Amino acid sequence: MSRRGNCHDNAMPESFYQLPKRERVRRQIYATRQEAKSDVFNYIEMFYTPTRPHSSANGLSPVEFEQRHSQRLIST
């Protein structure tokens, strides 16, 4: 998959980065590069990662998945 000319080589990272570009970066005008980096980091760590549902977690967000897992551990 890593050979030159393979159009699917970076499909996953491109798919991931299209969301912050569409939902966050294109709506902002940043004064500095550091401000842009900080805003994108906050978007990913504070909004995207904890709230977006993931197919590997049966459609639950990571926060919901962890809460259910903790409840199962406590009840057993």
Stockholm file with secondary structure:
# STOCKHOLM 1.0

chainA/1-76         MSRRGNCHDNAMPESFYQLPKRERVRRQIYATRQEAKSDVFNYIEMFYTPTRPHSSANGLSPVEFEQRHSQRLIST
#=GR chainA/1-76 SS CCSTTCTTTTHHHHHHHHHHHHHTGGGCCCSSHHHHHHHHHHIIIIIIHHHSCBGGGTTBCHHHHHHHHHHHHHHC
#=GC SS_cons        CCSTTCTTTTHHHHHHHHHHHHHTGGGCCCSSHHHHHHHHHHIIIIIIHHHSCBGGGTTBCHHHHHHHHHHHHHHC
//
